[in-house]
Amino acid sequence: MKTQRTIRITTLLFALLAIGGAALADEEADARLAEAREAMNRARYAEAAELYAEYRSRVDAEEKVAEALYWEAFARYRLDRTQELK
């Protein structure tokens, strides 16, 4: 009886740690997105392109990846680096 309770508590703790880790990863990705937008607004296109690429590697949602790809491509276009887009 005590062993089952210990297993349940341990399982719950691991689940909470996993959720917390995912939330931290989401926060880091959101921070990269905010930095990328700020760089784009300040016409720092090289920095923005790199930050959007880093953001893309941290998110799983397809629509977020598509948006980041668009803005990364736009930043590279502004740098006249269209060969990097192919």
C-alpha positions in Angstrom: 0.0 0.0 0.0 2.8 2.4 1.0 4.8 1.4 -2.1 1.9 2.2 -4.5 1.5 5.6 -2.8 5.2 6.3 -3.2 5.0 5.3 -6.9 2.0 7.6 -7.5 3.7 10.5 -5.8 7.0 9.9 -7.8 5.0 9.7 -11.0 3.2 13.0 -10.2 6.5 14.7 -9.4 8.0 13.6 -12.7 4.9 14.8 -14.6 5.1 18.2 -12.9 8.8 18.5 -13.7 8.1 17.7 -17.4 5.4 20.3 -17.6 7.6 22.9 -15.9 10.4 22.1 -18.3 8.1 22.5 -21.3 6.9 25.8 -19.9 10.5 27.0 -19.6 11.2 26.0 -23.1 8.1 27.9 -24.3 9.3 30.9 -22.4 12.7 30.8 -24.0 11.2 30.4 -27.5 8.9 33.3 -26.8 11.8 35.4 -25.7 13.6 34.6 -28.9 10.5 35.7 -30.9 10.3 39.0 -29.0 14.0 39.6 -29.6 13.6 38.8 -33.3 10.7 41.2 -33.6 12.6 43.9 -31.9 15.6 43.4 -34.2 13.3 43.5 -37.2 11.7 46.8 -36.0 15.2 48.3 -35.6 16.2 47.2 -39.1 18.9 44.8 -37.7 18.0 42.2 -40.3 21.0 39.9 -39.9 20.2 39.6 -36.1 16.5 39.2 -36.8 17.1 36.4 -39.3 19.3 34.4 -36.9 16.8 34.9 -34.1 13.9 33.7 -36.2 15.9 30.7 -37.3 16.6 29.9 -33.6 12.9 30.4 -32.7 11.9 28.0 -35.5 14.1 25.3 -34.0 12.5 25.6 -30.6 8.8 25.5 -31.5 6.7 22.6 -32.7 3.5 24.3 -33.8 3.3 24.4 -37.5 1.7 27.8 -37.8 4.5 29.3 -35.6 7.2 27.7 -37.7 5.5 29.1 -40.9 5.3 32.6 -39.4 9.0 32.5 -38.4 10.0 31.2 -41.8 8.2 34.1 -43.5 9.9 36.8 -41.3 13.3 35.1 -41.5 13.0 35.1 -45.3 11.9 38.8 -45.3 14.9 39.7 -43.1 17.2 37.9 -45.5 15.6 39.6 -48.5 16.2 43.0 -46.9 19.9 42.0 -46.5 19.9 41.1 -50.2 20.8 37.5 -49.3 18.2 35.7 -51.4 20.6 32.9 -52.3 20.4 31.8 -48.6 16.6 31.2 -49.1 17.0 28.4 -51.6 
